[in-house]
Amino acid sequence: MTSDPKRAVEVARKIAAQQNLTFVRPSGEGAFKHTFEVTTADGEAFALKIFKSAVLTERTAREIDAMQRCQHPNIARVLALGQFVDGGETFVFSAEEFLGGGSLGERLTRGLMSKNAFYLIALQLADALAHVAALELVHRDLKPDNIHVSRFGRHSGHRRLRPGA
C-alpha cells in the first residue's frame, strides 16, 4: 500500500530504473494512483502510475481491462502492467501514454480558450466517447480534471515496456 507520496516517489524511481527509464517528476495524484513522468533513453515520455493498493480491486481491474480494449487516438493507451516488490511490499504499476499538455480543468482555470481550441477538444472528446460507447463501456468520472491533452499531438510506435517481476 502506498498512500505516502514520498514512498511512492521512491518506488517510482526504482521501477523506472528497472525498466531502463529516467524518472522525471511527479505529475499528479488521484484517489487510486500516484502518477509520474518517466522517459526512455531517446526522450519518449510515459506516465508511470503506481496504484495505492497492492491488490488490484475488481473496479481497478475493470478499468485496466477497459483501457486495454480502447484503441482510439484520443484515449491514452496502457502499455504495460506489472508488479514490483520492494522491502517486502508489493506495488502494482502501469505504464501509459504520457499526455503532457495538462488537463482541460487546468486550461479552463487559465481563462477562456479560443473557439477553435474549444471545438477541437469537443470533437476529439465526442469521438473518444463514441468509441467508448461502441464498446458498451461507461466512463464513470468524466470531468475537466480527468480530460488530459497531449503536449505534442499523437505519437505512434511506442516502445513496449516489460512488466516487472
N, C-alpha and C positions, 0 to 999 in steps of 0.2 A: 504494500500500500504506500503510495507516495503523494500524500496531500501536502507535504512540506516542499515548498518551492526550491529551497536550497538543495535538498536531496534530489529533487527532480533534475536540477541543472547538473549535479554531479553524475547522475546516472545517464543523462543525455550525452554528456561529454564522453563517457565510457562506451556507450552504444555507437556514437559517431566514430570513435577510434576503431572499434571492432569492425565497423562497416567500411573502413577506409574513407571516411568523410571528415570534413572540417567543421567543428562546432562554430557557429557564427554568433548566435544570440538567442535569448528567449524571445518568442514573438506572440505569446498570448497564453491565456489560461481560461478554460471553461469549467463547467461543473464536473466533467468526467475526465478531462485530459489537460496536460501541460503541452504546449507546442513550442518547438524550437526551429530556427532556421539552420540548416546544415548545407554544405556544398561538397561537390565532388572535386577531384583534383583539377578538372577543366572548368570549374566555376559554376556548374549547373546547380541550382538551388532546389532543395527538398524541404518539406515540412516533416520533422520528426515529432511524432506525438506519443507521449508516454501516458498511459492510462493510469488513473489514480487508484484503481483497484487491480490487484494482482490476478484476479479471476475475471474472465470475460462474463459479464452478466448476459442474460438472454437478450436484453434490449441492445447491448453493445454488439453482440454477435449478429443480430438482425441488421443493425446499422452498417456494420462492415460488409455483410453479405449484400445489402442494397447498394452500397458504394461500388462494390466489385461488379455488380450487374450493370450499373450505369456506365455506358460507353458513349459519352457525349462530349463535344468540345467545350461546353460551358459548365462541366461538372468535374471537379478535381478527382483524379484517379488515385486509388490506393495502389501503391507499387510494391509494398512488402508488409508483411505482418509477422511478428516474431515475439519470442520471449528472451529475456536477458536476466541472468542470475548474478547478483552482487551481494556479498556479505550475507549469504543465506536467504536473501529476499528475491522473489521473482517479480519481474516487471514485464508487462505486456506493452509492446510498442508497435506503431505503424509508421511507414514512410509514405508520404503522399506528395502529389504535385504541390509546389510552393507558389502561392499566389501573393506576391509581394506588394500589390498595389493598395493594400489596406481594405477595410470593409466599406460597404455602402454607408453604414452608420457613421464612420469616421469622415467620409466625404461629405455627408449631409451636415455634419457639425461645422465644417469649414465654410458653409454658406451654400447658396444656390449653385447648381451646376448648369451648364449650358443645355439648351433644348436638345441639341444633337447628342450630347453625352447621356442625357436622360433617356432619349429614345433608344439609343444603342443598348444601354443596360436593360431597359424594359424589354426590348425584343429578345435579347440573349436570355434573360431570365424566363420569359414566356416560353421560349423554345426549350430550355432546360426543363421547365416544369411540365411541358407537354411530353417530353421524353420520360420523365419520372411517372407521370400518369399512365402512359402507354405500358409501362412495366407493372402497373397496378400497385405502385408504391405511393406513400404519402410522406412528405417532409413535415415533421411534427413541430418544428421550431423555426419556421420561416420568419425572419425579421432582418432589418437592415444590418445589424451587427453580425449576422451569420451569412451574409452575402459578401464574398470576398472577390476581389478583382485582380487580374494579372497585371503585373508591372509592365511587361513587355509584349503581351499577347500570348497566344498559344505556342508551345514548343512541341515538337514531335521527336520521337525516338528517345524517350527517357531510358537511361541505363537502369537495368533491373538490379535491385538490391537483394542481397541474400538474407534470408531470415536468420535471426540469432539462434544460438544453440539452446 
